[in-house]
Amino acid sequence: MSHVNLGRLVSGRSCTIPYTLFRNRYQVLTSALANSRANAFALIDTQCAVKLADFLNAPLKELPKLIPIRGYNGRIGPPITTILRIYLRVNGRR
């Protein structure tokens, strides 16, 4: 083997899984990266969380203490300030 193209490993198709977010008899079908090693149960983009909260009629709750975030590249990102409590169903399991 003369060389390895790491770009092909990183930029290839990602491993995603379909899942459902639901609450109050409403549901949203979507997909997520599997095993991103983010050390968290589920992370959702802020704009998406606001739209989900509105559609699912689920209140966003401010956290009493900010949760710091460090990216995959080691850079510090904006902290987590709010949570959205909804249900997650993967492969028929809640």
KOLSE-584246 format. One record per atom (N, C-alpha, C): residue number from 1; residue in three letters; x, y, z. Coordinates in Angstrom, 2 decimals, always signed. Atoms other than C-alpha are relative to their C-alpha. Layout:
<atoms>
- pos:code:x:y:z
- NUM:ALA:X:Y:Z
...
</atoms>
This chain:
<atoms>
- pos:code:x:y:z
- 1:MET:+0.86:-1.18:+0.00
- 1:MET:+0.00:+0.00:+0.00
- 1:MET:+0.90:+1.23:+0.00
- 2:SER:-0.87:-1.17:+0.13
- 2:SER:+1.58:+3.27:-1.11
- 2:SER:-0.47:+1.20:+0.82
- 3:HIS:+0.49:-1.12:-0.80
- 3:HIS:-0.69:+5.76:+0.69
- 3:HIS:-1.44:-0.28:+0.45
- 4:VAL:+1.37:+0.12:-0.51
- 4:VAL:-3.93:+6.12:+2.65
- 4:VAL:-0.65:+1.37:-0.11
- 5:ASN:+0.74:-1.25:+0.13
- 5:ASN:-6.49:+8.79:+1.80
- 5:ASN:-0.96:+0.12:+1.17
- 6:LEU:+0.85:-0.16:-1.18
- 6:LEU:-7.87:+9.77:+5.21
- 6:LEU:-1.26:+0.80:-0.31
- 7:GLY:+1.19:-0.75:+0.40
- 7:GLY:-10.29:+12.16:+3.48
- 7:GLY:-1.15:-0.91:-0.37
- 8:ARG:+1.06:+0.95:+0.37
- 8:ARG:-12.19:+9.16:+2.19
- 8:ARG:-0.63:-0.62:+1.23
- 9:LEU:+0.54:+0.56:-1.24
- 9:LEU:-12.57:+7.81:+5.71
- 9:LEU:-0.91:+1.01:+0.70
- 10:VAL:+0.74:-1.04:-0.72
- 10:VAL:-13.80:+11.10:+7.16
- 10:VAL:-1.20:+0.48:-0.79
- 11:SER:+1.07:-0.61:+0.77
- 11:SER:-15.94:+12.34:+4.30
- 11:SER:-0.94:-1.02:-0.65
- 12:GLY:+0.88:+1.02:+0.57
- 12:GLY:-17.62:+9.05:+3.42
- 12:GLY:-1.39:+0.07:+0.58
- 13:ARG:+1.36:+0.03:-0.53
- 13:ARG:-21.21:+8.13:+4.16
- 13:ARG:+0.03:-0.21:+1.51
- 14:SER:+0.06:+0.14:-1.45
- 14:SER:-22.04:+8.51:+7.80
- 14:SER:-0.97:-1.12:+0.38
- 15:CYS:+0.89:+1.05:-0.51
- 15:CYS:-23.74:+5.84:+9.89
- 15:CYS:-1.14:+0.69:+0.75
- 16:THR:+1.15:-0.64:-0.63
- 16:THR:-27.18:+7.24:+10.67
- 16:THR:-1.08:-1.03:+0.29
- 17:ILE:+1.11:+0.87:-0.35
- 17:ILE:-30.18:+5.63:+12.32
- 17:ILE:-1.30:+0.82:-0.01
- 18:PRO:+1.29:-0.71:-0.04
- 18:PRO:-33.85:+6.57:+11.87
- 18:PRO:-0.58:-0.08:+1.42
- 19:TYR:+0.66:-0.01:-1.30
- 19:TYR:-35.75:+7.56:+14.99
- 19:TYR:-1.17:+0.97:-0.02
- 20:THR:+1.17:-0.85:-0.12
- 20:THR:-38.91:+9.32:+16.14
- 20:THR:+0.08:+0.79:+1.30
- 21:LEU:+0.14:-0.85:-1.18
- 21:LEU:-39.23:+12.25:+18.54
- 21:LEU:-1.49:+0.24:+0.17
- 22:PHE:+1.44:-0.17:-0.14
- 22:PHE:-42.68:+12.47:+20.07
- 22:PHE:-0.39:+0.49:+1.38
- 23:ARG:+0.63:-0.48:-1.24
- 23:ARG:-44.91:+14.03:+22.74
- 23:ARG:-1.39:+0.47:-0.36
- 24:ASN:+1.37:-0.48:+0.18
- 24:ASN:-48.61:+14.82:+23.11
- 24:ASN:-0.66:-0.47:-1.30
- 25:ARG:+0.58:+0.62:+1.19
- 25:ARG:-49.64:+12.47:+20.26
- 25:ARG:+0.52:+0.57:-1.32
- 26:TYR:-0.65:-0.51:+1.20
- 26:TYR:-47.45:+14.37:+17.77
- 26:TYR:+1.36:-0.65:-0.11
- 27:GLN:-1.31:+0.61:+0.17
- 27:GLN:-44.31:+12.92:+16.26
- 27:GLN:+0.73:+0.59:-1.18
- 28:VAL:-0.87:-0.46:+1.07
- 28:VAL:-41.39:+13.88:+14.07
- 28:VAL:+0.96:-1.14:-0.32
- 29:LEU:-0.91:+1.04:+0.44
- 29:LEU:-39.50:+11.28:+12.03
- 29:LEU:+1.28:+0.66:-0.51
- 30:THR:-1.27:-0.58:+0.41
- 30:THR:-35.81:+12.03:+11.56
- 30:THR:+1.10:-1.05:+0.11
- 31:SER:-1.12:+0.93:-0.16
- 31:SER:-32.34:+10.46:+11.75
- 31:SER:+1.14:+0.70:+0.73
- 32:ALA:-1.12:-0.55:-0.76
- 32:ALA:-29.16:+10.90:+13.78
- 32:ALA:+1.25:-0.83:-0.25
- 33:LEU:-1.25:+0.74:+0.07
- 33:LEU:-25.52:+9.92:+13.77
- 33:LEU:+0.02:-1.04:+1.10
- 34:ALA:-0.10:+1.06:-1.00
- 34:ALA:-24.99:+6.62:+15.55
- 34:ALA:+1.38:+0.05:+0.65
- 35:ASN:-1.24:+0.06:-0.76
- 35:ASN:-22.33:+6.49:+18.27
- 35:ASN:+0.98:+1.10:-0.38
- 36:SER:-0.88:-1.13:+0.29
- 36:SER:-20.88:+9.97:+17.82
- 36:SER:+1.00:+0.24:+1.12
- 37:ARG:-0.86:-0.13:-1.18
- 37:ARG:-19.14:+9.58:+21.22
- 37:ARG:-0.06:+1.40:+0.59
- 38:ALA:+0.17:-1.36:-0.51
- 38:ALA:-20.54:+12.95:+22.27
- 38:ALA:-0.14:+0.03:+1.51
- 39:ASN:+0.10:+0.09:-1.45
- 39:ASN:-20.84:+11.72:+25.88
- 39:ASN:-1.27:+0.69:+0.51
- 40:ALA:+1.29:-0.57:-0.37
- 40:ALA:-24.48:+12.79:+26.03
- 40:ALA:-1.09:-0.92:-0.54
- 41:PHE:+1.09:+0.86:+0.46
- 41:PHE:-27.84:+11.08:+25.63
- 41:PHE:-0.48:+0.41:-1.38
- 42:ALA:+0.44:-0.50:+1.30
- 42:ALA:-29.11:+13.25:+22.79
- 42:ALA:+0.22:+1.50:-0.06
- 43:LEU:-0.24:-1.43:+0.21
- 43:LEU:-28.04:+16.63:+21.45
- 43:LEU:-0.72:+0.44:-1.26
- 44:ILE:+0.76:-0.54:+1.13
- 44:ILE:-30.23:+18.73:+19.16
- 44:ILE:+0.40:+1.45:-0.19
- 45:ASP:-0.29:-1.38:+0.34
- 45:ASP:-29.38:+21.96:+17.39
- 45:ASP:-1.06:+0.92:+0.61
- 46:THR:+0.91:-0.93:-0.68
- 46:THR:-30.94:+25.00:+19.14
- 46:THR:-1.20:+0.38:-0.87
- 47:GLN:+1.11:-0.40:+0.88
- 47:GLN:-33.01:+26.12:+16.14
- 47:GLN:-0.98:-1.16:-0.19
- 48:CYS:+0.86:+1.18:+0.15
- 48:CYS:-34.32:+22.58:+15.67
- 48:CYS:-0.79:-0.24:+1.29
- 49:ALA:+0.68:+0.21:-1.28
- 49:ALA:-35.15:+22.29:+19.40
- 49:ALA:-1.14:+0.99:+0.19
- 50:VAL:+1.06:-1.02:-0.12
- 50:VAL:-37.15:+25.54:+19.30
- 50:VAL:-1.20:-0.38:-0.87
- 51:LYS:+1.09:+0.42:+0.89
- 51:LYS:-39.16:+24.30:+16.31
- 51:LYS:-0.70:-1.25:+0.53
- 52:LEU:+0.60:+1.20:-0.59
- 52:LEU:-39.70:+20.90:+17.94
- 52:LEU:-0.87:+0.34:+1.20
- 53:ALA:+0.76:-0.41:-1.18
- 53:ALA:-40.83:+22.53:+21.18
- 53:ALA:-1.34:+0.60:-0.39
- 54:ASP:+1.22:-0.63:+0.47
- 54:ASP:-43.38:+24.58:+19.28
- 54:ASP:-0.96:-1.05:-0.59
- 55:PHE:+0.84:+1.00:+0.67
- 55:PHE:-44.67:+21.68:+17.14
- 55:PHE:-0.55:-1.05:+0.97
- 56:LEU:+0.41:+1.05:-0.95
- 56:LEU:-44.78:+19.12:+19.99
- 56:LEU:-0.67:+0.55:+1.25
- 57:ASN:+0.58:-0.65:-1.17
- 57:ASN:-46.14:+21.65:+22.50
- 57:ASN:+0.73:-0.43:+1.28
- 58:ALA:-0.85:+0.39:-1.13
- 58:ALA:-43.24:+20.90:+24.85
- 58:ALA:+0.85:+1.21:+0.38
- 59:PRO:-0.75:-1.19:-0.39
- 59:PRO:-41.69:+23.72:+26.87
- 59:PRO:+1.50:-0.23:+0.06
- 60:LEU:-1.45:+0.00:-0.20
- 60:LEU:-37.98:+24.50:+26.71
- 60:LEU:+0.25:+0.47:+1.43
- 61:LYS:-0.29:-0.35:-1.39
- 61:LYS:-36.51:+24.67:+30.21
- 61:LYS:+1.43:+0.51:+0.12
- 62:GLU:-1.33:-0.58:-0.22
- 62:GLU:-33.61:+26.95:+31.15
- 62:GLU:+0.72:-0.81:+1.08
- 63:LEU:-0.80:+0.73:-0.98
- 63:LEU:-30.82:+25.15:+32.99
- 63:LEU:+0.50:+0.95:+1.08
- 64:PRO:-0.51:-0.87:-1.06
- 64:PRO:-29.75:+26.51:+36.39
- 64:PRO:+1.50:+0.24:-0.13
- 65:LYS:-1.45:-0.11:+0.19
- 65:LYS:-26.11:+25.94:+35.40
- 65:LYS:+0.32:-0.36:-1.45
- 66:LEU:-0.37:+0.26:+1.38
- 66:LEU:-24.60:+26.13:+31.91
- 66:LEU:+0.88:-1.24:-0.10
- 67:ILE:-0.82:+1.19:+0.23
- 67:ILE:-23.06:+22.97:+30.47
- 67:ILE:+0.99:+0.33:-1.11
- 68:PRO:-0.99:-0.34:+1.03
- 68:PRO:-19.77:+23.64:+28.65
- 68:PRO:+0.12:-1.08:-1.06
- 69:ILE:-0.13:+0.92:+1.14
- 69:ILE:-19.15:+22.06:+25.24
- 69:ILE:+1.40:+0.11:-0.59
- 70:ARG:-1.28:+0.04:+0.70
- 70:ARG:-15.89:+20.98:+23.66
- 70:ARG:-0.22:-0.82:-1.27
- 71:GLY:+0.22:+0.64:+1.29
- 71:GLY:-15.99:+20.07:+19.96
- 71:GLY:+0.96:-1.15:-0.26
- 72:TYR:-0.85:+1.11:+0.39
- 72:TYR:-14.43:+17.08:+18.23
- 72:TYR:+1.43:+0.46:-0.26
- 73:ASN:-1.32:-0.55:+0.30
- 73:ASN:-11.52:+19.36:+17.33
- 73:ASN:+0.66:+0.65:+1.22
- 74:GLY:-0.55:-0.55:-1.23
- 74:GLY:-10.95:+20.44:+20.95
- 74:GLY:-0.38:+1.43:+0.29
- 75:ARG:+0.41:-1.39:-0.21
- 75:ARG:-12.41:+23.92:+20.51
- 75:ARG:-1.21:+0.08:+0.92
- 76:ILE:+1.12:-0.25:-0.89
- 76:ILE:-14.77:+25.30:+23.12
- 76:ILE:-1.13:+0.63:-0.81
- 77:GLY:+1.16:-0.52:+0.70
- 77:GLY:-18.27:+25.91:+21.76
- 77:GLY:-0.94:+0.70:+0.96
- 78:PRO:+0.97:-0.64:-0.89
- 78:PRO:-21.28:+27.77:+23.10
- 78:PRO:-0.61:-1.03:+0.95
- 79:PRO:+0.51:+0.97:-0.99
- 79:PRO:-22.64:+26.14:+26.28
- 79:PRO:-1.46:-0.35:-0.25
- 80:ILE:+1.41:+0.40:+0.02
- 80:ILE:-25.91:+24.25:+26.56
- 80:ILE:-0.70:+0.80:+1.08
- 81:THR:+0.71:-0.87:-0.93
- 81:THR:-28.41:+26.60:+28.21
- 81:THR:-1.41:-0.47:+0.31
- 82:THR:+1.39:+0.45:-0.18
- 82:THR:-31.79:+24.85:+27.81
- 82:THR:-0.12:-1.48:-0.32
- 83:ILE:+0.30:+1.40:+0.31
- 83:ILE:-33.29:+21.37:+27.69
- 83:ILE:-1.43:-0.10:-0.53
- 84:LEU:+1.31:+0.31:+0.55
- 84:LEU:-36.26:+19.92:+25.85
- 84:LEU:-0.29:-1.44:+0.37
- 85:ARG:+0.35:+1.36:-0.42
- 85:ARG:-37.91:+16.89:+27.45
- 85:ARG:-1.10:-0.55:-0.89
- 86:ILE:+0.93:+0.68:+0.89
- 86:ILE:-39.54:+14.74:+24.80
- 86:ILE:+0.39:-1.47:-0.03
- 87:TYR:-0.27:+1.42:+0.08
- 87:TYR:-39.66:+11.04:+24.01
- 87:TYR:+0.73:-0.34:-1.29
- 88:LEU:-0.80:+0.47:+1.12
- 88:LEU:-37.32:+9.19:+21.68
- 88:LEU:-0.33:-1.47:-0.23
- 89:ARG:+0.29:+1.40:+0.34
- 89:ARG:-38.24:+5.96:+19.86
- 89:ARG:+0.96:-0.43:-1.11
- 90:VAL:-0.92:+0.57:+0.97
- 90:VAL:-35.62:+3.88:+18.04
- 90:VAL:-0.37:-1.46:-0.18
- 91:ASN:+0.32:+1.39:+0.30
- 91:ASN:-36.55:+0.63:+16.32
- 91:ASN:-1.19:-0.50:+0.84
- 92:GLY:+1.21:+0.37:-0.75
- 92:GLY:-39.94:+0.62:+18.08
- 92:GLY:+0.14:+0.03:+1.51
- 93:ARG:-0.21:-0.03:-1.46
- 93:ARG:-38.43:+1.04:+21.56
- 93:ARG:+0.11:+1.43:+0.50
- 94:ARG:+0.02:-1.34:-0.59
- 94:ARG:-39.06:+4.08:+23.73
- 94:ARG:+1.06:+0.12:+1.07
</atoms>
